[in-house]
Amino acid sequence: MSAAAPNAIDAPRGTWWVRLHHALMPDYNRKAAVYWWLMVAVGAITLVHSAQSVATLPLDALLQILAGGAIAMLAGVFPVRIPRSKNSFAAGEIFIFLLVLLHGPAAAALAAAGEALVGSWRTSKRWTSRIASPTMAALAMFAAGSALQAALAALKARGLLDEGVLLVASMLFAIAYFAMNSVFVTMVIHLKRDERLRLREFWSSFGWVGIVYAGCASVATLLFLTFEKFGVGVLMAAGPIVAMLLTTLHYFFRQQEADEALRKAQAAERESAQLARHLRELRDSEERFHSAFTHASIGMALVSIDGRVLQLNPALSTLLGRDGSEVIGRLFNDFLDPEDASSLAQQFARVVQREVEATAVELRCRHRSGGKVWVALHCGYFSDPKSSEPCLILQAQDIAARRQAEGRLQHIAYHDGLTNLPNRHRFHECLTQAIDRVRIDGRRHFSVIFLDFDRFKLINDSLGHSAGDEFLVKVAHRIRENVRPNDIVARLGGDEFAILTEDIERERYAIALAERLQIALRQPIELNSTEITTSASIGITSSGFGYRTPEEVLRDADIAMYRAKSQGKARYALFDGALHAQVADQLRLEGELRRAIESGQLWLAYQPLYELESGRLSGFEALARWHHPERGLLGPSTFIPIAEESGLIVPITHYVLERACAQLKSWQARDPAMLDLRMQVNVSGLDLTQSAFAGRVARTLLASGVNPAHLTLEITETMLMQRLEHAVDTMARLQELGVGLSVDDFGTGYSSLAYLSRLPINSLKIDRSFVAQLHAGNNNSEIVKAVVTLGTSLGKSVVAEGIETSAQLAQLRALGCRFGQGFYLSHPLAAVNVDALLDALSAAKSDRRHACWSEPAVHAGRKAERLLAAAELIRA
């Protein structure tokens, strides 16, 4: 046994067995050798048995077997090797699998052995491979073929065998044959290496070949089915075709390999050129480095242990603005800023005492001209063999430019790029320091003033963002002019500014400053040759509330600012505990509203709309109500603003739409006279900016069966103008659906007339504030008349809301207003009360042929009677 195989089979030296073993398998151990001989013996027996079985077949079958085997062996001479892979496959498997189907496993075993013999003879010079490969292939083919034959017989006996089942069975047989043959062969290698066979690695390396075998089996099955139908002539024609296709594939893959080889050669050439270039650059870099070190551009000096300069280079002389004779022999500390001298002495001591090998520090050197130069000084221990005493080596690099850049970056990091005021981050730091000072000394006080400009968005939208930026710069300058030098003015973002004032007498100074700022900010500002006036809402809070973080201070100042804005803008408001409680209550109410939507605490009330001239009921406005478990019935003015701020308005609108449309459909179905009843539903600007809103409305109409023309969506004029850019597309899609759109509270917004003629608006609702002040000779009557005239000229319906007196009703009718609603006509009604009203109207119509719907009805309920009485007033 050779040294390469220490576990080889033991046998007397010099016997024929040892010589044969050494000739065939010098590197085989005992397990590998036993396995090889066992597989060869079993495979040989299989071949003998197969030959005997085939010999009994008819002559035409023998000729087919010889032809199939010959083709398989010929294909083994020209295998198809896959590019970028070490593996290949011979297309002879197609004909071997065909022999299995035609003549059984014995014929296929002989063909497989022949093909394996050709393949092993071509790829290996070892007799072990040339002997084992055919026998193992025959054994694997005979075993897999026998299993296939038994399976097909069983399926046929049960009547389950058809062409599809045969195709699947053949593919499974091919995979089984491939797996068995591959395992037989690779086991030799694993046994020689004394390794375990890992199926995962096996399938990762050869799994795709099994798929190829399955494909060959499918082709063989199709040929077999064709042969059964059309005879042997098909096979004779299929052989050359398959050979031609495989030859084409073979040469295509060879061309791919040639192209890949060319690409690799070109890549290698490029890598070689790149490597040569890198080497040249490296040599050049080394030469430059040595040249720079020899002619050092940074200041260098040797100093004694006590800090006296022994030697320095020209760069250090230039850095200090002094000749070498002026420096040598003097203490290096003499050329430093006095504040930095002690720091350098400490660093020298650490190096001298060998606490550290080297140290670095940034300090200021004194130039001969009197200026200060920032340098990065590196100090290390230096031992010169020619010197009897050790010394220190200093390297000084001028970092003045870097220090200036850092100063600029520091300024950028803590200041607003537009106004050059401190930014939010810097303001937080200053506010934190102020809070700490008050905590340490209770006698100190500070106040924070929070400003938000009232019409900044209008400036941006009308004059452009550049004008908005110019506006911010100018108002920042005005604010800065009206505060003390030590007050901190910061821009927090957008049009929000904050002022921190310290060392003041409680809020007195802050209040006086707020009043002074209001006066200064009211002065006109010229932007792009346009003179505008502005104002700010101001919130004030102070240190008296015991703040601990800057976030708490800004939160309360922001709350006070919003209080000022809600009170009419252009004013200031002081923060107090009640404001905080109010905000906390709003937050709590928001959470309760979220749960109310989920638990069904919301319901709808319906306010009737009438034709003012005839008194006819034209429809209803759906109004959301919240039955709070603790606070009782809450109107929309309480929770709708909270819903709009929190985004809860979207599910609320969806709920109102669904309920209102379903209710309208049920009322329309009561009486043919009710078919023209309409429903008006309030939506928010956020709803109109949702791209899916129009689709949701369409689905709601489809589910309820309501005609789109009977639904009108209302949005307030102010909200529409604020979100007009994003709402136009949604409004156009709603118009395509046939849904009406109405502008609520018309006349209270701004710039609406410019859009009124081109927006898909169907109706205008005159705000109740104008209706409430209607009386003869009042200017509001002219406003209402103008709105009615404008709406009529543009083909839009006009609705007056908030009608509370007979005089208002009469004047509206005189002005030509067509529709109206209000407490004088009817309060909002629950659905059950609307049912009573409609019953009364139907009864009144049937009692009197020409009577108005508003005639009282018997036993209709008190609320219905009051409503009918109000409607009777309209008719009269």
Sequence and secondary structure as in RCSB ss.txt:
>XXXX:A:sequence
MSAAAPNAIDAPRGTWWVRLHHALMPDYNRKAAVYWWLMVAVGAITLVHSAQSVATLPLDALLQILAGGAIAMLA
GVFPVRIPRSKNSFAAGEIFIFLLVLLHGPAAAALAAAGEALVGSWRTSKRWTSRIASPTMAALAMFAAGSALQA
ALAALKARGLLDEGVLLVASMLFAIAYFAMNSVFVTMVIHLKRDERLRLREFWSSFGWVGIVYAGCASVATLLFL
TFEKFGVGVLMAAGPIVAMLLTTLHYFFRQQEADEALRKAQAAERESAQLARHLRELRDSEERFHSAFTHASIGM
ALVSIDGRVLQLNPALSTLLGRDGSEVIGRLFNDFLDPEDASSLAQQFARVVQREVEATAVELRCRHRSGGKVWV
ALHCGYFSDPKSSEPCLILQAQDIAARRQAEGRLQHIAYHDGLTNLPNRHRFHECLTQAIDRVRIDGRRHFSVIF
LDFDRFKLINDSLGHSAGDEFLVKVAHRIRENVRPNDIVARLGGDEFAILTEDIERERYAIALAERLQIALRQPI
ELNSTEITTSASIGITSSGFGYRTPEEVLRDADIAMYRAKSQGKARYALFDGALHAQVADQLRLEGELRRAIESG
QLWLAYQPLYELESGRLSGFEALARWHHPERGLLGPSTFIPIAEESGLIVPITHYVLERACAQLKSWQARDPAML
DLRMQVNVSGLDLTQSAFAGRVARTLLASGVNPAHLTLEITETMLMQRLEHAVDTMARLQELGVGLSVDDFGTGY
SSLAYLSRLPINSLKIDRSFVAQLHAGNNNSEIVKAVVTLGTSLGKSVVAEGIETSAQLAQLRALGCRFGQGFYL
SHPLAAVNVDALLDALSAAKSDRRHACWSEPAVHAGRKAERLLAAAELIRA
>XXXX:A:secstr
  TT TT     TTSHHHHHHHHH TT  HHHHHHHHHHHHHHHHHHHHHHHHHHTS HHHHHHHHHHHHHHHHH
HHS EE TTSS EE TTHHHHHHHHHHH HHHHHHHHHHHHHHHHHHH   HHHHHHHHHHHHHHHHHHHHHHHH
HHHHHHHTT   HHHHHHHHHHHHHHHHHHHHHHHHHHHHHHHT    HHHHHHHHHHHHHHHHHHHHHHHHHHH
HHHHH HHHHHHHHHHHHHHHHHHHHHHHHHHHHHHHHHHHHHHHHHHHHHHHHHHHHHHHHHHHHHHHT  SEE
EEE TTSBEEEE HHHHHHHTS HHHHTTSBGGGGB HHHHHHHHHHHHHHHTTS SEEEEEEEEE TTS EEEE
EEEEEEE  TT SS EEEEEEEE HHHHHHHHHHHHHHHB TTT SB HHHHHHHHHHHHHHHHH TT  EEEEE
EEETTHHHHHHHH HHHHHHHHHHHHHHHHHTS TTSEEEEEETTEEEEEEES STTHHHHHHHHHHHHHHTS E
EETTEEE   EEEEEEEGGG   SHHHHHHHHHHHHHHHHHTTSSSEEE  HHHHHHHHHHHHHHHHHHHHHHHT
 EEEEEEEEEETTT  EEEEEEEEEEEETTTEEE HHHHHHHHHHHTTHHHHHHHHHHHHHHHHHHHHTT GGGT
T EEEEE  HHHHH TTHHHHHHHHHHHHT  GGGEEEEEEHHHHHHTHHHHHHHHHHHHHHT EEEEEEETSSS
S HHHHTTS   EEEE HHHHHT  TT HHHHHHHHHHHHHHHTT EEEE    SHHHHHHHHHHT  EE  TTT
   B HHHHHHHHHHHHHHHHHSTT  TTS  TT  HHHHHHHHHHHHHH 
